[in-house]
Amino acid sequence: MGISVNGVDIDDTEVEQELAHHQGAGNPLKQAVQELVLRRLLLDEARRLGLAAASDDDLVEALLAQEVKVPVADDAACRTFHAQRPELFRSGVLVEARHILFQVTPEAPLDLLRTTAQAVLDALKLAPERFAELAGQYSNCPSGALGGNLGQLSPGQSVPEFEALVFRLDEGELAGRLLETRFGYHIVQVLRRVEGKAIAYEAVQAQIADRLSRAAWQRAVHQYLHLLVGRAEIDGVELEGTASALVQ
């Protein structure tokens, strides 16, 4: 494929082997190549710094542990998060939701998929009573046969992006924008809400601190990867971002 990192080629055999790990991605080939490039950069940097480990995975972990430092989330930050996201800290909260999924696949042109999804959303804004009909026609989710109905959802049952939106919608509300997740584009509506009871800050303080710390660490790692990419010589591929399974 003509890809090299700091003068060292990444051959087609490496790409083929990595490709097997990314079949669920929107663009498996692009994701595989990006993983290989980022991994090579991390390993090169670890060796440049004189680090050693029993395996490449351990070497990457040692590098990130040494080079990426983030502060522990303090009490003030945790309290602010608890106050700003009350929908995440309720016991017994449920929503009954439905969606229409436009699934991203290697065969589906992304621009056309988004254009179609937006057109369906625009139609629903004018005639929301057509939701079940259009879900049956367009949704790539098995729930399409049920009018898009996902049943009752509680926190933790869906991917974070979906959860963050669905638990903010009012009863009967149709989301005014498309929701993008790793599965594709979603049109989302909440049919019913059960509010539950608020959970006291003290009961979830450790959970919030862990969540904020992990988010801060991921941001710091992505910034570190940007730094490595910026000073490396990479030929044959243009990296559009530094999100990587290596650092999830």
N, C-alpha and C positions, 0 to 999 in steps of 0.2 A: 504493500500500500504506500510505500515511500514515506513512512513516518519515522522521525528520529527525535531523540531528546538529548541535548548536549552532545551531539555528534554520534550517538549510539542508536542504531536502528531498532525499531520494534517490528518484528517480522510477522508475516501472515499467520504463522502457527500460533504465536502468542495471542493474536487477535481472535482466532478461531476458538482457542481454549477458553478465553475470557468471555466470549460471546454466549457460551452456554449458561452463564450466570445471570444474564440480563434479558432473557426472553420475554419477561413481563413488562419491560420498559417500553415507552412510546416509540423510541428509536434504538433498538438493541445494539446496532453497530456503533452508533455515536457514543452510547453509554459505555460500551466495552472499551473503545479507544480512549475515552476520557479517563476511565479507571486505570488503564495501563500507564498512561502518561503521568497522572498524578502519583501513582505508586512509584514509578521510576524516579520522579523528582524527590519524593520523600526518602527513598532509599539512598539516592545519591547524596542528599544533604546529610543524612545520618552518618554515612561513611566519611563524608568530608569533615564532620565534626569529631570523628574518631570513636563513634559509638559502636558497640558490638552486642550481638544477641544470638540466641540459639536458632532463631528463624527470622525470615523477613517480616512476618507479622509482629513479632516481638520487637524487631528493630524499629518499625514504624511507631509502635506504641511507646518505646523508649524515647524516640525523637520528640513526639508530641508532648510527652510528660515533661521533658526538659525545656522545650521551647515555647509551649503554650501555657500561659498562666492566667487564670481568671480569679477574681475575688469571690468569696462565698457571699451569697445573697444575704444582706443584713435584714434586721427585723423591719426597718422602715420600708424597704422595697417589698418585702413579703406582705406587709399590711396593705400597702398600696395596691398590689395585685389582687389581694382578697377583696378589697373594696371595689375595684374597678371591674372585676369579673364574677359578680355574685352568682351568675347562672351556673358556674362550675362547682359551686360549693353549696349544694342543696341535696338533702337525702330524700329519696322517694320521687325525685323529679322524673317525669316521663314526657315524651312527645310522640304523637302519632304523626308520621310524616310520609310523604310520597315524593318520588323524583322521576325524572326522565334522564337517562344516561346516554350520552353520545360518546361511545368508547373510542379511545385513541388506539389505533393499531398501525403497524407499518404500512398497511395497504390504504389507510384513510388519509388523504391530504389534510393536514392540520387546518389550513385556512378555510377549506370547504366545510370541514366538520364544525368549526366555530361559527361560520356564517349560517349554516343550517340550524345550529342550536340557537343562535340569536334570533333567527326568523321565527322559530317555534315559540321562544319566550315572548317575542313581540305579539304573536298571535294570541297567546294565553293572557297577556295583559288586557287585551281587548275582549276576550271571551274565556274567562277562567273556567267556565263550566265544561270546556273541551279537554281538560287535563287528562282524564282517563282515556279518552279517544286518542289523543296525540301520544300518550305514553305507550299505548298498544301499537301505534304505528311506527314510532321512532326509537323507543328505548332499547338499548342493548343489554339491559338487565332483565333477569327472569321476572322481576316484579312488574314488568311492562304488561304481562298477561293479567295482572291484578289491578290495572289502572295506575301502576307505579307505586302502589302502597307498600311501604316497608314495615308496617305494623308499628308497635310501640318500641321506642328506643330509650335507653337510659344512658347516662354518661359512660364513656369507655367502650361503647359497642360499635362505633364507627371511626373512620380515620379522623385525625384532629381537625383538618380543614372543614370537613363536613359537619363535625360536631360543633365547631365554633360558630358556624352559621345557623344550624338548625335550632340550637338552643337559645338563639337570640330572636328568632322570629315569633311574632304574636300568633295566637290561634287564628287559623284561616288565612294567614299571610303568605303570599307568593313572593319569594325572593326576587328583588328587582334587577338582579344581575346574574350572569352565569357563574357557577362555582366550578373552579378548576381543581381537580385532584389528580393523583397519579393514574386514576382509572379513566379520566377524560373530563368532559364538561357535563355538569349537572344543572337541571332546572329543579328547584326545590320548593315545596310548599308544606307548611305545618297545618295539619287538620285539627289537632287537639293538643292541649297542654294540661299536665298535672304538675302544679308548681312545687309540691313537696315542702320541706322545712329547711331553713337556713342552717348551715353547719358553722359553729363558732370558729373563729380564727385559730384559737389555741389547738383545736383538734386537727387542723390541717397545716399548721405552720411548717412542719418538717417536709411534708409533701410539696408545699409551695416553694420552699427553699431549694429542694432538689430539682424541681421543674425549672426554676429560674437559673440555677447554676448550670444545668445541662444546656439550656438555650444559650447562655453566655459562652459556654465552652465551644459549642458548635459555631457560633459567630466568630469567635477568636480563631478557630481552626480554619474556617473559610478565608479569613483575612490573611492568615499565614500561608495558605495555599496560593492566594493571589500574589503574595510577595514572592514565593518561589517561582511561580509562572512568569512573573514580570521580569525576573533576572535570568531566566533560562533561555536557551536556544531551542525552540521547538519548531520543527519543520513538518509539513505535510498535513497539519490539522490545526484548526483554530478553535480554542476552547472558549465556549460561550459562558461558562460559569465554573465554579469550583465545588459545587455540591457533589458529594461523593459517598458511596457506600462505605468507603474506608473510614469515614469519620462520623457515621450515624450512631 
